[in-house]
Amino acid sequence: MLRLLLLLGLARLTGGRNGGRGGARGGDRTGRLDGRDRPDPPAVEYAEVTPDPVVLDPDARVPVRIDVVTGGSGGEPPRGVLSGPDGWRTELDFHRAAESPFEEGWRAEHVFSPRAARGIWRATVALGESAHELEFSVEDAEERDPAAIVDFRVSPEQVEEDAPITLSGVLKAERVRPEKHRIVLSFRQEDALSWSEIAEIGTDESGEFAVTLDAWEPGWWRADYLGTARGSDGYRALRSTRSEAAYSMVRSGPKMRSRFSGYNALPSSTGSGKLVKHTGKLIHETPLDPPPGVEWVAAPSREVTFWFKPSGGSWSSAPVARATTTNNGSFTKKLSAARSGEWQVRYSGQSGDLKAAPKTRQVKVR
């Protein structure tokens, strides 16, 4: 099931907890490209439904939120439609909820009555040519047992850039199957709104999980459990759940931060075997004189990689393709779409840059 974003607190590029680094030059969303700003194409960066699943109450109405993060919107809200398994549908009315130097946050709300149709609901959101379909469950309380991720933490709490950090926690439920349960780990930079899926890990038989990754920059980490379907082995099915966010303090070093800007995979709905065009830009910060300010400029001659996760599956074990950024930081790659799923572009860092948080786009294959 697709999991979506719960917007957390917002920190701007004004130093904050980031070791004294200054803010981006006002209004410079794409960096200095050939001496002038070039606006990013509008795109849905990330979205989520909260809560997921929606657990109906026989005696009360249950409110839900649809939070969407966009880039390059120019102040234009996304469009959205909410539809149920019984054919019921309504348009979603988004209003601005947050903003950062690179993204805009939008929110729509809906209230489910006790008589709402049970099953898989869909929220489809679009901006420009970019579209994203979200699935979430509406169910009765007795359908699945509740679960919780507890003791989620990042250790050590403070590290240098590129130093190892360990993310750990415990999946708790009244009865947990003695098997590996899939945990998804995501990261959000402290000056951003959207989350990036970074890694997947399985729990052990006691529900514990731990993984060691390289620290990137200051930001928040969280863990998601996607839940289980009904079983016939004597164990109750479990609902999905999410941990509290844990902050990682990363001390500044000589390397500079990187960002993807304007990534798109179009068309977002296509026929099997058709080509999907992946485009975007990679930018990185450079110090201003006098310090401590920074500005974001094009990152040329950098290698980016493309990864694929089929619907309900896991990320490819190796890159599907590679591309090199041009002098203005842009990249283009045409790739065949064989299955519905999510595409992700990654940059692992080079030439004094830190790695960039991945950007993900959904492509549906008809």
Buried (B, 14 or more C-beta within 10 A) or exposed (E): BBBBBBBBEBBEBEBBBBBEBBBBBEEBBBBBBEEEEBEBBBBBBBBBBBBBBBBBEEEEEBEBBBBBBBBBBEEBBBBBBBBBEEEEEEEBEBEEBBBBBBBBBBBBEBEBEEEBBBEBBBBBBBBBEBBBBBBBBBBEEEBBBEBBBEEBBBBEEEBEBBEEBEBBBBBBBEEBBEEEBBBBBBBBBBBBBBBBBBBBBEBBEEBEBBBEBBBBBBBBBBBBBBBBEEEEEEBBBBBBBBBBBBBBBBBBEEBBBBBBBBBBBBBBBBEEEBEBEBBBBBBBBBEBEEEEBBBBBBBBEBBBBBBBBBBEEEBBEEBBBEBEBBEBBBBEBEBEBEEBBBBBBBBBBEEEBBBBBBBBBBBBBE
